[in-house]
């Protein structure tokens, strides 16, 4: 029977793990098997140049052999040039005896001035507060909470979210109606599966990744046009007449993504009337409603019709996309179906991060972070507007003063691909709105510019470079 270095009871709990198979049923000496195994590992690249080997005592305990056997094998491989020994440091794979390490894939350098519209200010992530919340979580969490999580989400986070959403967004919610998910992306996948190949009306333009996710999980999409008053919900009957009954309408009413329009009160009322009269569902993506600069934000649409609206939120715009934490507030009729899909997907979100977020909310640190971010983003949006007035006076910012990005209308249509490539040559990242339509418009006159992750100085320089690029084109 084979023995290897992984999983042997009583092995010393120090040193790196190393897989070496010794077959005791063979007549070949164990030392020769160990030497061959280490040679093969270095030649094949499993052990790269500079890799540290376990100490002789540790490897002997792992393999169930004498330490003298391991010492002799190491000395033989040192003599052959496969290994080197450094006094006081250990035994390492020699550069001459090892296969070349596999080439590391290098991510392309991001543009120096990147107006990517999907990021908050990543440098302002509240590291100290998050670390404090995580430490408190690790200190207080009982062992039983480290088992498989509740697929709907940690009860502590769902309670904290329910209180926060009632207070801040006017959502009609209790903790039992919340399902925690890995951001809006997973939320849409769960909804598409729970609704079982739904016909959905989606805003056009919208976010292409969201459309791709819905399509990949069985949804059929119809484009609902957008104008300065938000989604044109009056077109829903016509879309149904052409493509069949619409099961759900996916909207971003507080700050349309990406045009920046806010759904007017009249259209909000019409959308809810449509849902009530057709038994349709409204999916409300409230992705950046915390950031409104010119007036008080309207409450969430869900608060007016909680039995017909799915409310979606996320930390991707308030804290950081890397957390992969979002939530859905669901009508009772849909709750169990979505919870089942959440369990089938991956058993639930990581528990410790959920508990840390709950502490951040309950301590007030989350609200304080939002207030500080709101002031910072308003100043950066103002910096964008002022820079445009100086360097591109013919351009115009459209949409409400809100969120983390703005739509800029140029004085002429440009080829989006040419603009993007010319901008990248100046280490400038810009994003044409034309590619957000379900039928892309390669030549278009609007750009989506994110400002939250750029300093005011960088915004000024980036717009100056944009003006140069447009002049070249």
C-alpha positions in Angstrom: 0.0 0.0 0.0 1.3 3.5 -0.9 2.2 6.0 1.8 2.6 9.7 1.2 3.4 12.8 3.2 -0.2 14.0 3.4 -2.5 12.8 6.1 -0.3 10.5 8.2 -1.5 10.6 11.8 1.0 12.0 14.3 3.0 14.0 11.7 4.8 17.0 13.1 2.8 20.1 12.6 5.5 22.2 11.0 7.2 22.6 7.6 5.7 22.6 4.1 3.6 19.7 2.9 5.1 17.5 0.2 3.5 14.7 -1.7 5.9 11.7 -2.1 4.7 8.2 -2.6 6.5 5.2 -1.1 5.2 1.8 -2.0 6.2 -0.7 0.6 4.9 -3.7 -1.3 7.7 -3.2 -3.8 11.1 -4.8 -3.2 12.9 -1.6 -4.1 14.5 0.2 -1.1 12.4 3.1 0.4 15.4 5.4 0.2 15.8 4.9 -3.6 12.0 5.5 -4.0 12.3 8.7 -2.0 15.3 9.9 -4.1 13.5 9.1 -7.3 10.3 10.8 -6.2 12.2 14.0 -5.4 14.1 13.9 -8.6 10.9 13.5 -10.6 9.2 16.3 -8.7 12.0 18.7 -9.6 12.3 17.6 -13.2 8.5 17.9 -13.7 8.3 21.3 -12.1 6.2 20.3 -9.1 9.1 21.6 -7.1 10.5 24.8 -8.6 13.9 26.3 -8.1 14.1 27.8 -4.6 11.3 25.8 -3.2 11.9 24.8 0.5 11.7 21.1 1.4 10.4 19.9 4.7 12.9 19.4 7.5 14.3 15.9 7.6 12.6 15.2 10.9 9.2 16.4 9.6 9.4 14.5 6.3 10.5 11.3 8.1 7.4 11.6 10.5 5.1 12.3 7.5 6.4 9.3 5.6 6.7 6.9 8.5 10.4 6.3 7.9 13.6 6.9 9.9 15.1 10.3 9.9 18.5 8.7 8.8 16.8 7.5 5.6 15.6 11.1 4.7 19.0 12.6 5.7 20.8 10.2 3.4 18.4 10.8 0.5 18.8 14.6 0.9 22.6 14.3 0.9 22.6 12.1 -2.2 20.4 14.7 -4.1 22.7 17.5 -2.8 25.6 15.7 -4.3 23.8 15.3 -7.6 23.0 19.0 -7.7 19.2 18.7 -7.3 19.2 20.2 -3.8 21.2 22.8 -1.9 21.5 23.1 1.9 21.7 26.4 3.7 22.9 26.3 7.3 20.2 27.5 9.6 17.7 28.0 6.8 16.9 24.5 5.4 17.1 22.5 2.3 16.0 24.0 -1.1 15.6 22.9 -4.7 18.7 24.0 -6.7 18.3 26.2 -9.7 20.4 23.9 -11.9 18.4 20.7 -11.1 14.9 22.1 -11.4 12.7 22.6 -14.4 11.9 26.2 -15.2 9.1 27.6 -13.2 5.9 28.0 -15.3 5.6 31.5 -16.7 3.4 33.7 -14.6 0.6 35.4 -16.4 0.9 39.1 -15.9 -2.2 41.2 -15.8 -2.1 44.2 -18.2 -1.3 47.5 -16.5 -4.5 49.5 -16.0 -4.7 52.9 -17.5 -3.2 55.6 -15.3 -6.4 57.7 -15.6 -9.2 55.1 -15.7 -12.8 56.4 -15.8 -14.2 52.9 -15.2 -17.8 53.4 -14.1 -18.1 50.3 -11.8 -15.8 51.1 -8.9 -16.2 53.2 -5.7 -13.1 54.8 -4.2 -11.2 51.6 -3.5 -8.6 53.5 -1.5 -11.2 54.6 1.0 -12.3 51.1 2.0 -12.6 51.3 5.8 -9.8 48.8 6.5 -9.4 49.7 10.2 -13.1 49.4 10.9 -13.4 46.2 8.8 -10.4 44.7 10.6 -12.0 45.6 14.0 -15.3 44.0 13.0 -13.6 40.9 11.7 -11.5 40.5 14.9 -14.7 40.9 17.0 -16.4 38.4 14.9 -13.6 35.8 15.3 -13.5 36.4 19.0 -17.3 36.1 19.6 -18.4 33.6 16.9 -19.2 30.1 18.5 -17.7 27.1 16.9 -21.1 25.9 15.6 -21.3 29.0 13.4 -18.3 27.7 11.4 -20.2 24.8 9.9 -22.2 25.0 6.6 -24.1 28.3 6.6 -27.8 29.0 6.2 -28.1 29.4 2.4 -30.4 32.4 3.0 -27.6 34.2 4.8 -26.4 34.7 8.4 -29.3 35.6 10.6 -27.3 38.4 12.2 -26.7 40.1 8.8 -30.2 39.7 7.6 -31.5 41.4 10.8 -29.0 44.2 10.4 -29.9 44.7 6.8 -33.6 44.7 7.5 -33.2 47.5 10.0 -30.8 49.5 7.7 -33.0 49.2 4.6 -36.2 50.2 6.5 -34.5 53.2 8.0 -32.4 54.4 5.0 -34.3 53.2 1.9 -37.9 52.8 3.0 -38.0 49.1 2.2 -40.8 47.1 3.6 -38.8 44.2 5.0 -38.3 41.7 7.8 -35.2 39.5 8.1 -37.1 36.4 7.0 -37.6 37.8 3.5 -33.9 38.5 2.8 -31.6 36.2 0.9 -27.9 37.1 0.9 -26.1 36.5 -2.4 -22.7 37.1 -3.9 -23.5 40.5 -5.4 -26.1 41.5 -8.0 -24.6 39.1 -10.6 -25.5 36.0 -8.6 -28.8 37.5 -7.5 -29.9 37.8 -11.2 -28.8 34.2 -11.9 -30.8 33.0 -8.9 -33.9 34.9 -10.0 -33.7 33.7 -13.6 -33.5 30.1 -12.4 -36.2 30.5 -9.8 -38.6 32.0 -12.4 -37.8 29.2 -14.8 -36.9 30.7 -18.2 -38.8 34.0 -17.7 -39.5 36.5 -20.4 -38.0 39.7 -19.0 -38.1 43.4 -20.0 -34.7 45.0 -19.4 -33.6 48.6 -19.8 -31.9 49.5 -23.0 -29.2 50.7 -22.6 -28.3 48.6 -19.5 -25.3 46.7 -18.3 -24.2 44.0 -20.8 -22.8 41.7 -18.1 -26.3 41.6 -16.5 -28.0 40.8 -19.7 -25.4 38.1 -20.4 -26.1 36.5 -17.0 -29.8 36.5 -17.4 -29.5 34.9 -20.9 -27.1 32.3 -19.6 -29.6 31.2 -17.0 -32.5 30.8 -19.3 -34.2 34.2 -19.5 -35.5 35.6 -22.7 -35.0 39.4 -22.9 -36.9 42.2 -24.6 -35.4 45.7 -24.8 -37.3 48.5 -22.9 -36.1 51.8 -24.2 -34.8 54.5 -21.8 -35.1 58.3 -22.1 -34.5 61.3 -19.8 -37.3 60.1 -17.5 -36.0 56.6 -17.1 -37.3 53.4 -18.5 -40.2 53.8 -20.9 -42.6 51.5 -18.9 -45.5 52.5 -21.2 -43.9 50.2 -23.9 -44.4 47.1 -21.7 -47.8 46.2 -23.4 -46.2 46.4 -26.8 -43.3 44.3 -25.8 -45.7 41.6 -24.5 -47.7 41.8 -27.7 -44.6 41.0 -29.7 -42.9 38.5 -27.5 -45.5 37.1 -25.2 -46.4 37.8 -21.6 -43.7 39.5 -19.6 -42.9 37.8 -16.3 -40.6 40.5 -14.9 -39.2 44.0 -15.6 -35.7 44.6 -14.5 -35.1 48.3 -13.7 -32.7 50.7 -12.0 -35.3 53.4 -11.0 -33.2 55.6 -8.6 -30.3 56.1 -11.0 -30.7 54.4 -14.3 -27.6 52.3 -15.2 -25.9 53.6 -17.2 -27.7 56.8 -18.5 -28.1 58.4 -15.0 -31.8 59.2 -15.4 -34.2 58.8 -12.5 -37.6 57.1 -13.1 -40.2 59.8 -12.7 -43.0 59.5 -10.1 -45.6 59.0 -12.9 -43.6 56.2 -14.5 -43.0 54.6 -11.1 -46.7 54.5 -10.6 -47.3 53.1 -14.1 -44.8 50.4 -13.5 -46.5 49.2 -10.3 -49.9 49.4 -12.0 -48.5 47.1 -14.7 -47.2 44.7 -12.2 -50.5 44.6 -10.3 -52.7 44.2 -13.4 -50.5 41.5 -15.1 -49.2 39.6 -12.0 -45.8 40.6 -13.3 -42.7 41.1 -11.1 -40.6 44.2 -10.8 -36.9 43.6 -10.1 -35.4 46.8 -8.6 -31.6 47.1 -8.7 -30.9 49.9 -6.1 -27.2 49.7 -6.8 -26.0 53.2 -5.8 -29.0 55.0 -4.3 -27.0 56.0 -1.3 -25.3 58.6 -3.4 -27.6 61.5 -4.4 -26.1 65.0 -4.5 -28.6 67.5 -5.8 -31.7 66.5 -3.8 -33.0 64.0 -1.2 -33.3 60.5 -2.7 -36.7 58.9 -3.3 -37.5 55.8 -1.3 -37.2 52.4 -2.8 -39.9 51.4 -5.2 -40.3 48.2 -3.2 -41.8 50.0 -0.3 -44.9 50.9 -2.4 -45.6 47.3 -3.5 -43.6 44.7 -1.5 -45.5 41.8 -2.8 -44.7 42.6 -6.4 -41.1 44.0 -6.2 -37.8 42.2 -5.7 -35.4 44.7 -4.1 -31.6 44.2 -4.8 -28.7 45.8 -3.1 -25.0 45.3 -2.8 -21.8 46.4 -1.1 -20.0 46.6 -4.4 -20.7 50.4 -4.7 -20.7 51.3 -1.0 -17.6 49.3 0.2 -15.8 47.3 -2.5 -16.8 44.8 -5.3 -14.2 42.3 -3.9 -16.4 41.6 -0.9 -19.0 39.8 -3.1 -21.9 40.5 -0.8 -25.4 41.5 -1.9 -28.9 40.9 -0.9 -32.4 40.5 -2.2 -35.7 41.3 -0.4 -38.2 39.0 -1.9 -42.0 38.7 -2.1 -43.3 35.8 0.0 -44.4 33.9 -3.1 -40.8 33.8 -4.4 -38.8 33.4 -1.2 -38.6 29.6 -1.0 -37.8 29.2 -4.7 -34.9 31.7 -4.6 -33.6 30.2 -1.3 -33.6 26.8 -2.9 -31.6 28.0 -5.8 -29.2 29.7 -3.4 -28.6 26.4 -1.7 -28.1 24.6 -5.0 -25.6 27.2 -6.2 -23.1 27.1 -3.4 -24.7 26.5 0.0 -24.5 30.2 0.9 -22.1 33.1 1.3 -19.0 33.1 3.5 -20.2 33.4 7.1 -17.3 35.4 8.7 -17.6 38.2 6.1 -21.4 38.4 6.7 -20.9 38.7 10.4 -18.3 41.4 10.0 -20.6 43.4 7.8 -23.4 43.0 10.3 -21.1 44.4 13.0 -20.1 47.3 10.7 -23.8 48.2 10.2 -24.8 47.8 13.8 -21.9 49.9 15.1 -22.8 52.8 12.9 -19.4 52.6 11.1 -21.2 51.8 7.8 -23.4 54.9 8.0 -20.3 57.0 8.8 -18.5 55.6 5.9 -21.4 56.4 3.6 -21.6 60.0 4.8 -17.9 60.5 4.2 -18.1 58.8 0.7 -21.1 61.0 -0.3 -19.1 64.2 0.4 -16.1 62.8 -1.5 -18.0 61.7 -4.5 -19.9 64.9 -4.8 -16.6 66.8 -4.9 -15.3 64.5 -7.6 -18.4 64.8 -9.7 -18.1 68.6 -9.4 -14.5 68.3 -10.5 -15.6 66.3 -13.5 -18.1 68.9 -14.5 -15.6 71.7 -14.0 -12.9 69.9 -16.0 -15.3 69.4 -18.9 -16.2 73.0 -18.9 -12.5 73.9 -19.2 -11.3 71.3 -21.7 -14.4 70.2 -23.5 -16.8 73.1 -23.2 -19.1 71.7 -26.0 -19.7 68.5 -24.0 -22.7 68.2 -21.6 -23.2 66.0 -18.5 -26.7 64.4 -18.5 -28.7 62.6 -15.9 -29.2 63.4 -12.2 -26.4 64.4 -9.9 -26.0 61.0 -8.3 -24.0 57.8 -8.1 -20.4 57.0 -9.1 -20.5 57.9 -12.8 -21.8 60.5 -15.2 -22.9 60.3 -18.8 -21.1 62.9 -21.0 -22.7 63.8 -24.3 -20.1 65.0 -26.9 -20.8 67.5 -29.7 -20.4 64.8 -32.3 -20.6 61.0 -32.7 -17.3 59.2 -32.6 -16.2 55.6 -33.4 -16.1 53.9 -30.0 -13.3 51.5 -30.8 -11.1 54.2 -32.2 -11.7 56.4 -29.2 -10.9 53.6 -26.7 -7.6 52.6 -28.4 -6.5 56.2 -28.9 -7.2 56.9 -25.3 -5.3 53.8 -24.1 -2.2 55.0 -25.9 -2.3 58.0 -23.5 -3.0 55.6 -20.5 -6.6 56.9 -20.4 -9.6 54.6 -19.9 -12.9 55.8 -21.3 -16.2 53.9 -21.9 -18.5 54.6 -24.8 -22.2 54.4 -24.0 -23.0 52.8 -27.4 -21.7 49.4 -26.3 -24.3 49.3 -23.5 -27.2 48.9 -25.9 -28.6 45.4 -26.6 -27.8 46.1 -30.3 -24.4 47.9 -29.8 -23.9 51.3 -31.5 -20.3 51.5 -32.4 -20.6 55.1 -33.5 -22.2 57.2 -30.7 -22.0 60.6 -29.1 -22.0 59.6 -25.3 -19.5 58.3 -22.8 -19.9 56.7 -19.4 -17.3 58.2 -17.1 -16.8 56.9 -13.6 -15.2 59.5 -11.2 -15.4 57.8 -7.8 -12.0 56.0 -8.0 -10.1 59.0 -9.2 -8.7 62.0 -7.3 -9.8 65.4 -8.3 -6.3 66.1 -9.8 -6.5 62.9 -11.8 -10.0 63.8 -13.1 -8.6 67.1 -14.3 -5.7 65.5 -16.1 -7.8 62.7 -17.5 -10.3 65.1 -19.1 -7.5 67.2 -20.5 -6.1 64.0 -22.2 -9.6 63.1 -23.4 -9.9 66.5 -25.1 -6.5 65.9 -26.9 -7.7 62.4 -28.0 -10.9 63.8 -29.4 -9.1 66.5 -31.2 -6.8 63.9 -32.8 -9.8 61.8 -34.0 
